[in-house]
């Protein structure tokens, strides 16, 4: 994934007010280049997406009680999960499109 694409994704979070999602996506973006190839990146993103979808389902079913938060004035919100899921999915889809373009 091109750096400009990564920065655009993180910049989108800055306008949404989700520091949690932006920080997590920044860590993902920093980690992706360290993986062997696009196939490994897709597998990593698939696992991340699956994990975030499961966490979101627990969050919703427990009415927000499933997530630890250090700052009682800033608990996790559903939007944090949804923005993270959307950004991880966008990165995975970008890699899939690159693979399809090469075939």
C-alpha positions, -999 to 999 in steps of 0.1 A, spaced: 0 0 0 14 34 -10 23 57 19 0 84 4 -30 59 6 -20 51 42 -18 88 52 -52 96 36 -68 68 57 -53 81 90 -61 117 80 -97 107 76 -98 95 112 -84 128 125 -115 146 112 -138 119 128 -125 125 163 -114 88 168 -79 90 182 -81 53 191 -88 42 156 -61 66 142 -35 54 166 -43 17 159 -42 22 121 -9 41 123 5 10 141 -9 -13 114 5 10 87 39 9 104 38 -29 106 26 -38 71 59 -30 53 77 -55 77 57 -84 64 72 -106 36 48 -99 8 13 -88 -1 -1 -123 6 13 -121 42 -1 -86 45 -36 -98 34 -35 -126 59 -25 -102 86 -53 -78 77 -78 -107 75 -69 -117 110 -71 -81 123 -105 -77 106 -118 -109 121 -106 -99 156 -121 -64 154 -154 -77 142 -155 -101 171 -146 -74 196 -173 -51 181 -199 -79 185 -189 -84 222 -189 -46 227 -224 -43 213 -238 -74 231 -224 -62 265 -235 -26 259 -200 -14 260 -189 -33 291 -165 -57 273 -137 -31 267 -112 -19 292 -106 19 293 -82 38 313 -99 72 311 -135 71 324 -142 104 306 -133 89 273 -147 53 270 -146 34 238 -175 41 214 -190 20 187 -176 45 162 -141 35 173 -147 0 163 -165 8 130 -138 32 119 -111 7 127 -130 -21 109 -135 2 78 -99 12 77 -86 -23 80 -110 -35 54 -99 -7 30 -63 -17 34 -71 -53 27 -92 -44 -3 -64 -22 -17 -41 -52 -15 -66 -74 -32 -71 -49 -60 -33 -48 -65 -32 -86 -67 -61 -86 -93 -44 -59 -114 -13 -81 -117 -32 -112 -128 
